[in-house]
Amino acid sequence: MSKKTVTASPLSEKVLELQSKIQDKNYINNAIDRIAVIMSRHIVGSKGNPLNSSDLLFR
């Protein structure tokens, strides 16, 4: 049985961008705050009208 050599493929531009962003504490804090707002709106609803999944993504 022969060993196969696996070469790492270059990371996409998007992956490199996200790796950079997750090193930024402000980016992470804002992302957490945004997630909390979205979840709160979903749980509580908007003026008695429950939100649907598209509302959660685009508000």
ABEGO torsion letter per residue (X at the ends): XBBBBBBBBBBBAAAAAAAAAAABAAAAAAAAAAAAAAAAAAAAEBGGBBBBAAAAAAX
